Amino acid sequence: MAQRVEFYNGYMYQIQYHKELSNWDYTQHHVYTIKTECESYPEAHTAIESIMNDGSWREGYYQFKNKQEPSMQNALHSYHKFSFNEETDEFRYELVIPYDD
């Protein structure tokens, strides 16, 4: 599992890629877990988006764009899911890259 450490607004973010949880078949799902002392969900989400810098949309925006402006360009745009797991005390970032057959 690849791990890297990044700093954003004075907080340290330990980002770990989980190949065993990721899926490379058709629609790709790349799963990362993030440990940090930052307790603000919105601030952590903004920080992770900036650190990852992958150009993906937030999942809600992806759904909105595809409902309001359906197109192949919007349907194939990458997006990410972001959540917090209280049991493990870490954030989860899942990058989703839709598949075009």
C-alpha positions as CSV (number, residue, x, y, z in Angstrom):
1,M,0.0,0.0,0.0
2,A,1.5,3.3,-1.1
3,Q,1.5,6.0,1.6
4,R,2.3,9.7,1.4
5,V,2.2,12.6,3.8
6,E,1.0,16.0,2.8
7,F,0.4,19.2,4.7
8,Y,-2.6,21.6,4.1
9,N,-3.4,24.7,6.3
10,G,-1.2,23.4,9.0
11,Y,-2.7,19.9,9.2
12,M,-0.9,16.8,8.3
13,Y,-2.7,14.3,6.0
14,Q,-1.5,10.7,5.8
15,I,-2.9,9.3,2.5
16,Q,-2.8,5.6,1.8
17,Y,-3.8,4.0,-1.4
18,H,-5.6,0.6,-1.1
19,K,-5.0,-1.5,-4.2
20,E,-6.9,-4.4,-2.6
21,L,-10.1,-2.2,-2.3
22,S,-9.7,-0.6,-5.7
23,N,-11.2,-1.9,-8.9
24,W,-9.6,-1.5,-12.4
25,D,-12.2,-3.3,-14.4
26,Y,-14.5,-1.1,-16.6
27,T,-15.5,1.7,-14.3
28,Q,-12.5,2.3,-12.1
29,H,-12.7,2.9,-8.4
30,H,-9.5,4.0,-6.6
31,V,-9.8,3.9,-2.8
32,Y,-7.7,6.0,-0.5
33,T,-7.9,6.4,3.3
34,I,-6.7,9.6,5.0
35,K,-5.7,10.1,8.6
36,T,-5.5,13.6,9.9
37,E,-6.0,15.7,13.1
38,C,-8.3,18.0,11.2
39,E,-11.8,17.4,12.6
40,S,-13.8,19.6,10.3
41,Y,-15.4,17.4,7.6
42,P,-15.8,20.3,5.0
43,E,-12.2,21.6,5.6
44,A,-10.8,18.1,5.3
45,H,-12.8,17.5,2.1
46,T,-11.5,20.7,0.6
47,A,-7.9,19.9,1.7
48,I,-8.1,16.4,0.1
49,E,-9.5,17.7,-3.1
50,S,-6.6,20.2,-3.3
51,I,-4.0,17.6,-2.4
52,M,-5.4,14.9,-4.8
53,N,-5.7,17.5,-7.6
54,D,-7.3,15.0,-10.0
55,G,-9.9,17.3,-11.5
56,S,-12.8,15.1,-10.4
57,W,-16.1,16.5,-9.4
58,R,-17.9,15.9,-6.0
59,E,-20.4,13.0,-6.3
60,G,-23.4,15.3,-5.7
61,Y,-22.2,17.7,-8.4
62,Y,-21.7,14.8,-10.8
63,Q,-25.3,13.6,-10.3
64,F,-26.6,17.2,-10.6
65,K,-24.7,17.8,-13.9
66,N,-25.9,14.5,-15.4
67,K,-29.5,15.2,-14.4
68,Q,-29.6,18.9,-15.6
69,E,-27.3,18.5,-18.6
70,P,-27.2,14.9,-19.8
71,S,-24.3,14.3,-22.2
72,M,-21.5,11.8,-22.7
73,Q,-19.0,14.3,-21.6
74,N,-20.7,14.7,-18.2
75,A,-21.4,11.0,-17.9
76,L,-17.7,10.1,-18.4
77,H,-16.3,12.8,-16.1
78,S,-14.5,11.5,-13.1
79,Y,-16.0,12.1,-9.7
80,H,-15.2,11.3,-6.1
81,K,-17.0,10.0,-3.0
82,F,-15.8,11.3,0.3
83,S,-16.8,10.0,3.7
84,F,-15.7,9.6,7.3
85,N,-15.4,6.2,9.1
86,E,-15.9,6.7,12.9
87,E,-14.7,3.2,13.7
88,T,-11.3,3.7,12.1
89,D,-11.2,7.5,12.6
90,E,-10.2,8.1,9.0
91,F,-11.6,9.7,5.9
92,R,-12.2,7.7,2.8
93,Y,-11.7,9.2,-0.7
94,E,-12.9,7.1,-3.6
95,L,-12.1,8.3,-7.1
96,V,-14.5,7.0,-9.7
97,I,-13.6,7.0,-13.4
98,P,-16.6,6.0,-15.5
99,Y,-16.1,3.5,-18.3
100,D,-16.9,4.2,-22.0
101,D,-17.5,1.0,-24.0
